[in-house]
Amino acid sequence: MATGAGLSPGVQNSGPASQYQPLTNQQDYRQAKTEQKIVTDGCTVRIDAAQNVAIQQSKAVLYEEGKVKSLQCLQGQQYPLYPAKVP
């Protein structure tokens, strides 16, 4: 049997506790915190005359451990431009 680290001389430790290895990096035991938000900041409104709608584009913004990553603007919410013509 191996002598346990941190134990008094002559004291032996066996079982799972004898296999313990201290963590060298705090990231080893906690997962990265990630947040995602959908925003319209920096995205344009696109006009689709054929469908008679305005399209507010939006993008995902990822916040991961103090770093910000923005994805490109994509099609978002649609709003009617004016009432449809009545035949």
PyMOL Python script that loads the backbone (N, CA, C, O; Angstrom):
from pymol import cmd

cmd.read_pdbstr("""\
ATOM      1  N   MET A   1       0.837  -1.192   0.000  1.00  0.00           N
ATOM      2  CA  MET A   1       0.000   0.000   0.000  1.00  0.00           C
ATOM      3  C   MET A   1       0.875   1.246   0.000  1.00  0.00           C
ATOM      4  O   MET A   1       1.986   1.255   0.529  1.00  0.00           O
ATOM      5  N   ALA A   2       0.339   2.288  -0.607  1.00  0.00           N
ATOM      6  CA  ALA A   2       1.089   3.539  -0.700  1.00  0.00           C
ATOM      7  C   ALA A   2       0.780   4.421   0.493  1.00  0.00           C
ATOM      8  O   ALA A   2      -0.308   4.365   1.067  1.00  0.00           O
ATOM      9  N   THR A   3       1.752   5.232   0.851  1.00  0.00           N
ATOM     10  CA  THR A   3       1.537   6.196   1.915  1.00  0.00           C
ATOM     11  C   THR A   3       0.787   7.367   1.331  1.00  0.00           C
ATOM     12  O   THR A   3       1.192   7.903   0.299  1.00  0.00           O
ATOM     13  N   GLY A   4      -0.309   7.785   1.967  1.00  0.00           N
ATOM     14  CA  GLY A   4      -1.136   8.881   1.455  1.00  0.00           C
ATOM     15  C   GLY A   4      -0.442  10.220   1.593  1.00  0.00           C
ATOM     16  O   GLY A   4       0.244  10.479   2.582  1.00  0.00           O
ATOM     17  N   ALA A   5      -0.623  11.061   0.601  1.00  0.00           N
ATOM     18  CA  ALA A   5      -0.051  12.405   0.637  1.00  0.00           C
ATOM     19  C   ALA A   5      -0.753  13.225   1.708  1.00  0.00           C
ATOM     20  O   ALA A   5      -1.978  13.177   1.821  1.00  0.00           O
ATOM     21  N   GLY A   6      -0.021  13.949   2.466  1.00  0.00           N
ATOM     22  CA  GLY A   6      -0.599  14.817   3.482  1.00  0.00           C
ATOM     23  C   GLY A   6      -0.933  14.101   4.780  1.00  0.00           C
ATOM     24  O   GLY A   6      -1.396  14.728   5.733  1.00  0.00           O
ATOM     25  N   LEU A   7      -0.703  12.794   4.827  1.00  0.00           N
ATOM     26  CA  LEU A   7      -0.981  12.041   6.049  1.00  0.00           C
ATOM     27  C   LEU A   7       0.292  11.954   6.888  1.00  0.00           C
ATOM     28  O   LEU A   7       1.396  12.179   6.390  1.00  0.00           O
ATOM     29  N   SER A   8       0.127  11.635   8.125  1.00  0.00           N
ATOM     30  CA  SER A   8       1.277  11.477   9.009  1.00  0.00           C
ATOM     31  C   SER A   8       2.137  10.320   8.524  1.00  0.00           C
ATOM     32  O   SER A   8       1.616   9.360   7.956  1.00  0.00           O
ATOM     33  N   PRO A   9       3.437  10.397   8.739  1.00  0.00           N
ATOM     34  CA  PRO A   9       4.318   9.295   8.317  1.00  0.00           C
ATOM     35  C   PRO A   9       3.841   7.986   8.926  1.00  0.00           C
ATOM     36  O   PRO A   9       3.460   7.920  10.095  1.00  0.00           O
ATOM     37  N   GLY A  10       3.871   6.951   8.104  1.00  0.00           N
ATOM     38  CA  GLY A  10       3.477   5.638   8.575  1.00  0.00           C
ATOM     39  C   GLY A  10       1.992   5.344   8.389  1.00  0.00           C
ATOM     40  O   GLY A  10       1.575   4.199   8.561  1.00  0.00           O
ATOM     41  N   VAL A  11       1.183   6.345   8.044  1.00  0.00           N
ATOM     42  CA  VAL A  11      -0.236   6.123   7.828  1.00  0.00           C
ATOM     43  C   VAL A  11      -0.432   5.806   6.349  1.00  0.00           C
ATOM     44  O   VAL A  11       0.046   6.528   5.474  1.00  0.00           O
ATOM     45  N   GLN A  12      -1.146   4.709   6.088  1.00  0.00           N
ATOM     46  CA  GLN A  12      -1.351   4.300   4.709  1.00  0.00           C
ATOM     47  C   GLN A  12      -2.801   4.537   4.296  1.00  0.00           C
ATOM     48  O   GLN A  12      -3.719   4.447   5.111  1.00  0.00           O
ATOM     49  N   ASN A  13      -2.977   4.832   3.054  1.00  0.00           N
ATOM     50  CA  ASN A  13      -4.304   5.103   2.514  1.00  0.00           C
ATOM     51  C   ASN A  13      -4.537   4.143   1.356  1.00  0.00           C
ATOM     52  O   ASN A  13      -3.653   3.957   0.519  1.00  0.00           O
ATOM     53  N   SER A  14      -5.708   3.536   1.299  1.00  0.00           N
ATOM     54  CA  SER A  14      -6.024   2.639   0.194  1.00  0.00           C
ATOM     55  C   SER A  14      -7.410   2.973  -0.334  1.00  0.00           C
ATOM     56  O   SER A  14      -8.147   3.741   0.285  1.00  0.00           O
ATOM     57  N   GLY A  15      -7.759   2.409  -1.459  1.00  0.00           N
ATOM     58  CA  GLY A  15      -9.068   2.662  -2.031  1.00  0.00           C
ATOM     59  C   GLY A  15      -9.052   3.875  -2.930  1.00  0.00           C
ATOM     60  O   GLY A  15      -7.989   4.360  -3.318  1.00  0.00           O
ATOM     61  N   PRO A  16     -10.257   4.373  -3.266  1.00  0.00           N
ATOM     62  CA  PRO A  16     -10.363   5.494  -4.205  1.00  0.00           C
ATOM     63  C   PRO A  16      -9.619   6.744  -3.748  1.00  0.00           C
ATOM     64  O   PRO A  16      -9.105   7.487  -4.585  1.00  0.00           O
ATOM     65  N   ALA A  17      -9.549   6.987  -2.480  1.00  0.00           N
ATOM     66  CA  ALA A  17      -8.877   8.194  -1.991  1.00  0.00           C
ATOM     67  C   ALA A  17      -7.392   8.177  -2.310  1.00  0.00           C
ATOM     68  O   ALA A  17      -6.777   9.234  -2.448  1.00  0.00           O
ATOM     69  N   SER A  18      -6.812   6.992  -2.429  1.00  0.00           N
ATOM     70  CA  SER A  18      -5.380   6.923  -2.736  1.00  0.00           C
ATOM     71  C   SER A  18      -5.101   7.313  -4.186  1.00  0.00           C
ATOM     72  O   SER A  18      -3.953   7.589  -4.536  1.00  0.00           O
ATOM     73  N   GLN A  19      -6.129   7.339  -5.033  1.00  0.00           N
ATOM     74  CA  GLN A  19      -5.966   7.698  -6.433  1.00  0.00           C
ATOM     75  C   GLN A  19      -6.173   9.189  -6.681  1.00  0.00           C
ATOM     76  O   GLN A  19      -6.057   9.637  -7.821  1.00  0.00           O
ATOM     77  N   TYR A  20      -6.473   9.962  -5.650  1.00  0.00           N
ATOM     78  CA  TYR A  20      -6.785  11.388  -5.787  1.00  0.00           C
ATOM     79  C   TYR A  20      -5.603  12.157  -6.349  1.00  0.00           C
ATOM     80  O   TYR A  20      -4.472  12.019  -5.883  1.00  0.00           O
ATOM     81  N   GLN A  21      -5.887  12.969  -7.359  1.00  0.00           N
ATOM     82  CA  GLN A  21      -4.897  13.880  -7.924  1.00  0.00           C
ATOM     83  C   GLN A  21      -5.476  15.285  -7.832  1.00  0.00           C
ATOM     84  O   GLN A  21      -6.573  15.513  -8.341  1.00  0.00           O
ATOM     85  N   PRO A  22      -4.785  16.244  -7.202  1.00  0.00           N
ATOM     86  CA  PRO A  22      -5.321  17.604  -7.105  1.00  0.00           C
ATOM     87  C   PRO A  22      -5.427  18.244  -8.481  1.00  0.00           C
ATOM     88  O   PRO A  22      -4.620  17.968  -9.369  1.00  0.00           O
ATOM     89  N   LEU A  23      -6.422  19.095  -8.650  1.00  0.00           N
ATOM     90  CA  LEU A  23      -6.612  19.801  -9.906  1.00  0.00           C
ATOM     91  C   LEU A  23      -5.539  20.858 -10.078  1.00  0.00           C
ATOM     92  O   LEU A  23      -5.172  21.546  -9.125  1.00  0.00           O
ATOM     93  N   THR A  24      -5.043  20.982 -11.285  1.00  0.00           N
ATOM     94  CA  THR A  24      -4.004  21.974 -11.541  1.00  0.00           C
ATOM     95  C   THR A  24      -4.580  23.246 -12.140  1.00  0.00           C
ATOM     96  O   THR A  24      -3.930  24.291 -12.118  1.00  0.00           O
ATOM     97  N   ASN A  25      -5.782  23.170 -12.671  1.00  0.00           N
ATOM     98  CA  ASN A  25      -6.395  24.327 -13.315  1.00  0.00           C
ATOM     99  C   ASN A  25      -7.852  24.383 -12.879  1.00  0.00           C
ATOM    100  O   ASN A  25      -8.546  23.368 -12.928  1.00  0.00           O
ATOM    101  N   GLN A  26      -8.325  25.541 -12.456  1.00  0.00           N
ATOM    102  CA  GLN A  26      -9.694  25.665 -11.985  1.00  0.00           C
ATOM    103  C   GLN A  26     -10.704  25.315 -13.064  1.00  0.00           C
ATOM    104  O   GLN A  26     -11.814  24.888 -12.744  1.00  0.00           O
ATOM    105  N   GLN A  27     -10.357  25.482 -14.324  1.00  0.00           N
ATOM    106  CA  GLN A  27     -11.283  25.169 -15.406  1.00  0.00           C
ATOM    107  C   GLN A  27     -11.568  23.678 -15.499  1.00  0.00           C
ATOM    108  O   GLN A  27     -12.538  23.279 -16.145  1.00  0.00           O
ATOM    109  N   ASP A  28     -10.745  22.845 -14.869  1.00  0.00           N
ATOM    110  CA  ASP A  28     -10.965  21.407 -14.922  1.00  0.00           C
ATOM    111  C   ASP A  28     -12.273  20.993 -14.264  1.00  0.00           C
ATOM    112  O   ASP A  28     -12.851  19.976 -14.649  1.00  0.00           O
ATOM    113  N   TYR A  29     -12.740  21.725 -13.317  1.00  0.00           N
ATOM    114  CA  TYR A  29     -13.933  21.291 -12.585  1.00  0.00           C
ATOM    115  C   TYR A  29     -15.160  22.160 -12.800  1.00  0.00           C
ATOM    116  O   TYR A  29     -16.230  21.818 -12.295  1.00  0.00           O
ATOM    117  N   ARG A  30     -15.060  23.241 -13.507  1.00  0.00           N
ATOM    118  CA  ARG A  30     -16.259  24.032 -13.792  1.00  0.00           C
ATOM    119  C   ARG A  30     -16.381  24.252 -15.287  1.00  0.00           C
ATOM    120  O   ARG A  30     -15.390  24.410 -15.999  1.00  0.00           O
ATOM    121  N   GLN A  31     -17.591  24.256 -15.730  1.00  0.00           N
ATOM    122  CA  GLN A  31     -17.833  24.402 -17.156  1.00  0.00           C
ATOM    123  C   GLN A  31     -17.884  25.875 -17.540  1.00  0.00           C
ATOM    124  O   GLN A  31     -18.215  26.737 -16.726  1.00  0.00           O
ATOM    125  N   ALA A  32     -17.554  26.137 -18.775  1.00  0.00           N
ATOM    126  CA  ALA A  32     -17.596  27.502 -19.278  1.00  0.00           C
ATOM    127  C   ALA A  32     -19.040  27.996 -19.261  1.00  0.00           C
ATOM    128  O   ALA A  32     -19.959  27.270 -19.640  1.00  0.00           O
ATOM    129  N   LYS A  33     -19.228  29.228 -18.822  1.00  0.00           N
ATOM    130  CA  LYS A  33     -20.564  29.817 -18.794  1.00  0.00           C
ATOM    131  C   LYS A  33     -20.795  30.525 -20.120  1.00  0.00           C
ATOM    132  O   LYS A  33     -20.032  31.409 -20.510  1.00  0.00           O
ATOM    133  N   THR A  34     -21.851  30.125 -20.800  1.00  0.00           N
ATOM    134  CA  THR A  34     -22.184  30.692 -22.096  1.00  0.00           C
ATOM    135  C   THR A  34     -23.604  31.220 -22.066  1.00  0.00           C
ATOM    136  O   THR A  34     -24.518  30.550 -21.587  1.00  0.00           O
ATOM    137  N   GLU A  35     -23.778  32.414 -22.575  1.00  0.00           N
ATOM    138  CA  GLU A  35     -25.100  33.021 -22.712  1.00  0.00           C
ATOM    139  C   GLU A  35     -25.300  33.374 -24.171  1.00  0.00           C
ATOM    140  O   GLU A  35     -24.349  33.704 -24.879  1.00  0.00           O
ATOM    141  N   GLN A  36     -26.541  33.301 -24.612  1.00  0.00           N
ATOM    142  CA  GLN A  36     -26.860  33.696 -25.980  1.00  0.00           C
ATOM    143  C   GLN A  36     -28.039  34.648 -25.956  1.00  0.00           C
ATOM    144  O   GLN A  36     -29.033  34.406 -25.272  1.00  0.00           O
ATOM    145  N   LYS A  37     -27.923  35.729 -26.707  1.00  0.00           N
ATOM    146  CA  LYS A  37     -29.010  36.692 -26.825  1.00  0.00           C
ATOM    147  C   LYS A  37     -29.259  36.964 -28.302  1.00  0.00           C
ATOM    148  O   LYS A  37     -28.325  36.988 -29.105  1.00  0.00           O
ATOM    149  N   ILE A  38     -30.515  37.166 -28.651  1.00  0.00           N
ATOM    150  CA  ILE A  38     -30.883  37.551 -30.010  1.00  0.00           C
ATOM    151  C   ILE A  38     -31.138  39.058 -29.993  1.00  0.00           C
ATOM    152  O   ILE A  38     -31.986  39.541 -29.242  1.00  0.00           O
ATOM    153  N   VAL A  39     -30.403  39.796 -30.823  1.00  0.00           N
ATOM    154  CA  VAL A  39     -30.501  41.254 -30.837  1.00  0.00           C
ATOM    155  C   VAL A  39     -30.664  41.756 -32.268  1.00  0.00           C
ATOM    156  O   VAL A  39     -30.374  41.046 -33.231  1.00  0.00           O
ATOM    157  N   THR A  40     -31.135  42.998 -32.383  1.00  0.00           N
ATOM    158  CA  THR A  40     -31.266  43.636 -33.698  1.00  0.00           C
ATOM    159  C   THR A  40     -30.229  44.740 -33.886  1.00  0.00           C
ATOM    160  O   THR A  40     -30.168  45.344 -34.957  1.00  0.00           O
ATOM    161  N   ASP A  41     -29.421  45.012 -32.881  1.00  0.00           N
ATOM    162  CA  ASP A  41     -28.398  46.064 -32.956  1.00  0.00           C
ATOM    163  C   ASP A  41     -27.456  45.799 -34.134  1.00  0.00           C
ATOM    164  O   ASP A  41     -26.893  44.712 -34.262  1.00  0.00           O
ATOM    165  N   GLY A  42     -27.298  46.801 -34.978  1.00  0.00           N
ATOM    166  CA  GLY A  42     -26.386  46.682 -36.106  1.00  0.00           C
ATOM    167  C   GLY A  42     -26.970  45.954 -37.304  1.00  0.00           C
ATOM    168  O   GLY A  42     -26.287  45.801 -38.316  1.00  0.00           O
ATOM    169  N   CYS A  43     -28.207  45.504 -37.220  1.00  0.00           N
ATOM    170  CA  CYS A  43     -28.860  44.823 -38.335  1.00  0.00           C
ATOM    171  C   CYS A  43     -29.857  45.769 -38.996  1.00  0.00           C
ATOM    172  O   CYS A  43     -30.476  46.597 -38.327  1.00  0.00           O
ATOM    173  N   THR A  44     -30.005  45.643 -40.291  1.00  0.00           N
ATOM    174  CA  THR A  44     -30.891  46.529 -41.036  1.00  0.00           C
ATOM    175  C   THR A  44     -32.294  45.949 -41.163  1.00  0.00           C
ATOM    176  O   THR A  44     -32.534  44.771 -40.896  1.00  0.00           O
ATOM    177  N   VAL A  45     -33.210  46.814 -41.580  1.00  0.00           N
ATOM    178  CA  VAL A  45     -34.568  46.391 -41.920  1.00  0.00           C
ATOM    179  C   VAL A  45     -34.579  46.227 -43.434  1.00  0.00           C
ATOM    180  O   VAL A  45     -34.198  47.134 -44.174  1.00  0.00           O
ATOM    181  N   ARG A  46     -35.019  45.063 -43.879  1.00  0.00           N
ATOM    182  CA  ARG A  46     -35.062  44.782 -45.313  1.00  0.00           C
ATOM    183  C   ARG A  46     -36.507  44.878 -45.783  1.00  0.00           C
ATOM    184  O   ARG A  46     -37.410  44.353 -45.132  1.00  0.00           O
ATOM    185  N   ILE A  47     -36.727  45.543 -46.907  1.00  0.00           N
ATOM    186  CA  ILE A  47     -38.069  45.699 -47.470  1.00  0.00           C
ATOM    187  C   ILE A  47     -38.262  44.657 -48.572  1.00  0.00           C
ATOM    188  O   ILE A  47     -37.467  44.574 -49.508  1.00  0.00           O
ATOM    189  N   ASP A  48     -39.318  43.873 -48.448  1.00  0.00           N
ATOM    190  CA  ASP A  48     -39.676  42.895 -49.469  1.00  0.00           C
ATOM    191  C   ASP A  48     -41.007  43.336 -50.074  1.00  0.00           C
ATOM    192  O   ASP A  48     -42.075  42.998 -49.564  1.00  0.00           O
ATOM    193  N   ALA A  49     -40.927  44.103 -51.180  1.00  0.00           N
ATOM    194  CA  ALA A  49     -42.128  44.655 -51.811  1.00  0.00           C
ATOM    195  C   ALA A  49     -43.017  43.565 -52.388  1.00  0.00           C
ATOM    196  O   ALA A  49     -44.239  43.709 -52.403  1.00  0.00           O
ATOM    197  N   ALA A  50     -42.423  42.481 -52.860  1.00  0.00           N
ATOM    198  CA  ALA A  50     -43.210  41.390 -53.441  1.00  0.00           C
ATOM    199  C   ALA A  50     -44.139  40.761 -52.404  1.00  0.00           C
ATOM    200  O   ALA A  50     -45.269  40.391 -52.723  1.00  0.00           O
ATOM    201  N   GLN A  51     -43.662  40.641 -51.159  1.00  0.00           N
ATOM    202  CA  GLN A  51     -44.483  40.062 -50.089  1.00  0.00           C
ATOM    203  C   GLN A  51     -45.177  41.126 -49.256  1.00  0.00           C
ATOM    204  O   GLN A  51     -45.956  40.808 -48.358  1.00  0.00           O
ATOM    205  N   ASN A  52     -44.894  42.394 -49.553  1.00  0.00           N
ATOM    206  CA  ASN A  52     -45.519  43.516 -48.859  1.00  0.00           C
ATOM    207  C   ASN A  52     -45.176  43.536 -47.356  1.00  0.00           C
ATOM    208  O   ASN A  52     -46.034  43.802 -46.515  1.00  0.00           O
ATOM    209  N   VAL A  53     -43.914  43.250 -47.045  1.00  0.00           N
ATOM    210  CA  VAL A  53     -43.492  43.205 -45.640  1.00  0.00           C
ATOM    211  C   VAL A  53     -42.134  43.885 -45.455  1.00  0.00           C
ATOM    212  O   VAL A  53     -41.334  43.981 -46.385  1.00  0.00           O
ATOM    213  N   ALA A  54     -41.904  44.343 -44.253  1.00  0.00           N
ATOM    214  CA  ALA A  54     -40.578  44.797 -43.822  1.00  0.00           C
ATOM    215  C   ALA A  54     -40.035  43.688 -42.919  1.00  0.00           C
ATOM    216  O   ALA A  54     -40.758  43.159 -42.075  1.00  0.00           O
ATOM    217  N   ILE A  55     -38.777  43.344 -43.098  1.00  0.00           N
ATOM    218  CA  ILE A  55     -38.173  42.262 -42.327  1.00  0.00           C
ATOM    219  C   ILE A  55     -37.070  42.833 -41.456  1.00  0.00           C
ATOM    220  O   ILE A  55     -36.050  43.300 -41.960  1.00  0.00           O
ATOM    221  N   GLN A  56     -37.278  42.794 -40.141  1.00  0.00           N
ATOM    222  CA  GLN A  56     -36.247  43.239 -39.196  1.00  0.00           C
ATOM    223  C   GLN A  56     -35.268  42.092 -39.015  1.00  0.00           C
ATOM    224  O   GLN A  56     -35.619  41.049 -38.464  1.00  0.00           O
ATOM    225  N   GLN A  57     -34.050  42.283 -39.476  1.00  0.00           N
ATOM    226  CA  GLN A  57     -33.047  41.241 -39.328  1.00  0.00           C
ATOM    227  C   GLN A  57     -32.531  41.234 -37.896  1.00  0.00           C
ATOM    228  O   GLN A  57     -32.564  42.256 -37.210  1.00  0.00           O
ATOM    229  N   SER A  58     -32.058  40.083 -37.452  1.00  0.00           N
ATOM    230  CA  SER A  58     -31.519  39.953 -36.096  1.00  0.00           C
ATOM    231  C   SER A  58     -30.306  39.025 -36.131  1.00  0.00           C
ATOM    232  O   SER A  58     -30.062  38.331 -37.117  1.00  0.00           O
ATOM    233  N   LYS A  59     -29.560  39.032 -35.036  1.00  0.00           N
ATOM    234  CA  LYS A  59     -28.374  38.169 -34.959  1.00  0.00           C
ATOM    235  C   LYS A  59     -28.238  37.623 -33.547  1.00  0.00           C
ATOM    236  O   LYS A  59     -28.775  38.179 -32.588  1.00  0.00           O
ATOM    237  N   ALA A  60     -27.516  36.536 -33.447  1.00  0.00           N
ATOM    238  CA  ALA A  60     -27.220  35.940 -32.145  1.00  0.00           C
ATOM    239  C   ALA A  60     -25.897  36.508 -31.646  1.00  0.00           C
ATOM    240  O   ALA A  60     -24.937  36.635 -32.405  1.00  0.00           O
ATOM    241  N   VAL A  61     -25.861  36.842 -30.379  1.00  0.00           N
ATOM    242  CA  VAL A  61     -24.629  37.297 -29.739  1.00  0.00           C
ATOM    243  C   VAL A  61     -24.319  36.300 -28.629  1.00  0.00           C
ATOM    244  O   VAL A  61     -25.149  36.051 -27.755  1.00  0.00           O
ATOM    245  N   LEU A  62     -23.127  35.736 -28.675  1.00  0.00           N
ATOM    246  CA  LEU A  62     -22.712  34.753 -27.681  1.00  0.00           C
ATOM    247  C   LEU A  62     -21.744  35.402 -26.703  1.00  0.00           C
ATOM    248  O   LEU A  62     -20.790  36.065 -27.110  1.00  0.00           O
ATOM    249  N   TYR A  63     -21.991  35.210 -25.418  1.00  0.00           N
ATOM    250  CA  TYR A  63     -21.113  35.698 -24.359  1.00  0.00           C
ATOM    251  C   TYR A  63     -20.521  34.464 -23.688  1.00  0.00           C
ATOM    252  O   TYR A  63     -21.249  33.687 -23.071  1.00  0.00           O
ATOM    253  N   GLU A  64     -19.220  34.280 -23.801  1.00  0.00           N
ATOM    254  CA  GLU A  64     -18.573  33.115 -23.219  1.00  0.00           C
ATOM    255  C   GLU A  64     -17.320  33.542 -22.474  1.00  0.00           C
ATOM    256  O   GLU A  64     -16.342  33.983 -23.077  1.00  0.00           O
ATOM    257  N   GLU A  65     -17.363  33.405 -21.165  1.00  0.00           N
ATOM    258  CA  GLU A  65     -16.234  33.731 -20.299  1.00  0.00           C
ATOM    259  C   GLU A  65     -15.659  35.113 -20.596  1.00  0.00           C
ATOM    260  O   GLU A  65     -14.446  35.263 -20.741  1.00  0.00           O
ATOM    261  N   GLY A  66     -16.513  36.112 -20.685  1.00  0.00           N
ATOM    262  CA  GLY A  66     -16.066  37.480 -20.888  1.00  0.00           C
ATOM    263  C   GLY A  66     -15.780  37.859 -22.327  1.00  0.00           C
ATOM    264  O   GLY A  66     -15.464  39.015 -22.607  1.00  0.00           O
ATOM    265  N   LYS A  67     -15.883  36.915 -23.242  1.00  0.00           N
ATOM    266  CA  LYS A  67     -15.651  37.196 -24.654  1.00  0.00           C
ATOM    267  C   LYS A  67     -16.997  37.276 -25.364  1.00  0.00           C
ATOM    268  O   LYS A  67     -17.930  36.542 -25.038  1.00  0.00           O
ATOM    269  N   VAL A  68     -17.082  38.179 -26.342  1.00  0.00           N
ATOM    270  CA  VAL A  68     -18.322  38.382 -27.093  1.00  0.00           C
ATOM    271  C   VAL A  68     -18.083  37.956 -28.528  1.00  0.00           C
ATOM    272  O   VAL A  68     -17.090  38.333 -29.151  1.00  0.00           O
ATOM    273  N   LYS A  69     -19.020  37.159 -29.045  1.00  0.00           N
ATOM    274  CA  LYS A  69     -18.947  36.727 -30.437  1.00  0.00           C
ATOM    275  C   LYS A  69     -20.302  36.995 -31.072  1.00  0.00           C
ATOM    276  O   LYS A  69     -21.324  36.498 -30.600  1.00  0.00           O
ATOM    277  N   SER A  70     -20.310  37.786 -32.148  1.00  0.00           N
ATOM    278  CA  SER A  70     -21.546  38.089 -32.864  1.00  0.00           C
ATOM    279  C   SER A  70     -21.580  37.303 -34.157  1.00  0.00           C
ATOM    280  O   SER A  70     -20.571  37.172 -34.849  1.00  0.00           O
ATOM    281  N   LEU A  71     -22.743  36.788 -34.472  1.00  0.00           N
ATOM    282  CA  LEU A  71     -22.937  36.106 -35.739  1.00  0.00           C
ATOM    283  C   LEU A  71     -23.546  37.087 -36.730  1.00  0.00           C
ATOM    284  O   LEU A  71     -23.976  38.174 -36.343  1.00  0.00           O
ATOM    285  N   GLN A  72     -23.587  36.719 -37.986  1.00  0.00           N
ATOM    286  CA  GLN A  72     -24.116  37.641 -39.003  1.00  0.00           C
ATOM    287  C   GLN A  72     -25.614  37.828 -38.852  1.00  0.00           C
ATOM    288  O   GLN A  72     -26.309  36.989 -38.278  1.00  0.00           O
ATOM    289  N   CYS A  73     -26.097  38.945 -39.378  1.00  0.00           N
ATOM    290  CA  CYS A  73     -27.529  39.244 -39.336  1.00  0.00           C
ATOM    291  C   CYS A  73     -28.286  38.303 -40.264  1.00  0.00           C
ATOM    292  O   CYS A  73     -27.873  38.063 -41.399  1.00  0.00           O
ATOM    293  N   LEU A  74     -29.387  37.779 -39.769  1.00  0.00           N
ATOM    294  CA  LEU A  74     -30.232  36.872 -40.532  1.00  0.00           C
ATOM    295  C   LEU A  74     -31.667  37.362 -40.510  1.00  0.00           C
ATOM    296  O   LEU A  74     -32.018  38.249 -39.732  1.00  0.00           O
ATOM    297  N   GLN A  75     -32.490  36.785 -41.363  1.00  0.00           N
ATOM    298  CA  GLN A  75     -33.893  37.190 -41.437  1.00  0.00           C
ATOM    299  C   GLN A  75     -34.567  36.993 -40.085  1.00  0.00           C
ATOM    300  O   GLN A  75     -34.406  35.957 -39.441  1.00  0.00           O
ATOM    301  N   GLY A  76     -35.322  38.001 -39.669  1.00  0.00           N
ATOM    302  CA  GLY A  76     -35.994  37.948 -38.377  1.00  0.00           C
ATOM    303  C   GLY A  76     -37.487  38.158 -38.506  1.00  0.00           C
ATOM    304  O   GLY A  76     -38.136  37.558 -39.363  1.00  0.00           O
ATOM    305  N   GLN A  77     -38.024  38.998 -37.665  1.00  0.00           N
ATOM    306  CA  GLN A  77     -39.464  39.267 -37.599  1.00  0.00           C
ATOM    307  C   GLN A  77     -39.962  40.015 -38.834  1.00  0.00           C
ATOM    308  O   GLN A  77     -39.289  40.916 -39.333  1.00  0.00           O
ATOM    309  N   GLN A  78     -41.150  39.634 -39.325  1.00  0.00           N
ATOM    310  CA  GLN A  78     -41.761  40.308 -40.474  1.00  0.00           C
ATOM    311  C   GLN A  78     -42.919  41.180 -40.014  1.00  0.00           C
ATOM    312  O   GLN A  78     -43.694  40.800 -39.137  1.00  0.00           O
ATOM    313  N   TYR A  79     -43.022  42.370 -40.630  1.00  0.00           N
ATOM    314  CA  TYR A  79     -44.094  43.311 -40.320  1.00  0.00           C
ATOM    315  C   TYR A  79     -44.758  43.744 -41.624  1.00  0.00           C
ATOM    316  O   TYR A  79     -44.055  44.048 -42.588  1.00  0.00           O
ATOM    317  N   PRO A  80     -46.099  43.782 -41.685  1.00  0.00           N
ATOM    318  CA  PRO A  80     -46.767  44.234 -42.907  1.00  0.00           C
ATOM    319  C   PRO A  80     -46.477  45.708 -43.156  1.00  0.00           C
ATOM    320  O   PRO A  80     -46.440  46.508 -42.221  1.00  0.00           O
ATOM    321  N   LEU A  81     -46.273  46.062 -44.425  1.00  0.00           N
ATOM    322  CA  LEU A  81     -45.979  47.446 -44.778  1.00  0.00           C
ATOM    323  C   LEU A  81     -47.236  48.304 -44.806  1.00  0.00           C
ATOM    324  O   LEU A  81     -47.248  49.414 -44.273  1.00  0.00           O
ATOM    325  N   TYR A  82     -48.277  47.799 -45.417  1.00  0.00           N
ATOM    326  CA  TYR A  82     -49.538  48.523 -45.535  1.00  0.00           C
ATOM    327  C   TYR A  82     -50.617  47.482 -45.822  1.00  0.00           C
ATOM    328  O   TYR A  82     -50.293  46.355 -46.196  1.00  0.00           O
ATOM    329  N   PRO A  83     -51.863  47.828 -45.660  1.00  0.00           N
ATOM    330  CA  PRO A  83     -52.920  46.848 -45.908  1.00  0.00           C
ATOM    331  C   PRO A  83     -52.864  46.311 -47.328  1.00  0.00           C
ATOM    332  O   PRO A  83     -52.592  47.046 -48.278  1.00  0.00           O
ATOM    333  N   ALA A  84     -53.121  45.040 -47.452  1.00  0.00           N
ATOM    334  CA  ALA A  84     -53.132  44.414 -48.778  1.00  0.00           C
ATOM    335  C   ALA A  84     -54.267  45.015 -49.613  1.00  0.00           C
ATOM    336  O   ALA A  84     -55.297  45.446 -49.096  1.00  0.00           O
ATOM    337  N   LYS A  85     -54.034  45.023 -50.897  1.00  0.00           N
ATOM    338  CA  LYS A  85     -55.056  45.562 -51.806  1.00  0.00           C
ATOM    339  C   LYS A  85     -56.253  44.631 -51.842  1.00  0.00           C
ATOM    340  O   LYS A  85     -56.110  43.410 -51.911  1.00  0.00           O
ATOM    341  N   VAL A  86     -57.425  45.222 -51.795  1.00  0.00           N
ATOM    342  CA  VAL A  86     -58.650  44.427 -51.877  1.00  0.00           C
ATOM    343  C   VAL A  86     -59.040  44.308 -53.337  1.00  0.00           C
ATOM    344  O   VAL A  86     -59.098  45.325 -54.027  1.00  0.00           O
ATOM    345  N   PRO A  87     -59.315  43.090 -53.846  1.00  0.00           N
ATOM    346  CA  PRO A  87     -59.647  42.923 -55.276  1.00  0.00           C
ATOM    347  C   PRO A  87     -60.969  43.570 -55.646  1.00  0.00           C
ATOM    348  O   PRO A  87     -61.381  43.514 -56.804  1.00  0.00           O
TER     349      PRO A  87
END
""", "prot")
cmd.dss("prot")
cmd.show_as("cartoon", "prot")
cmd.util.cbc("prot")
cmd.orient("prot")
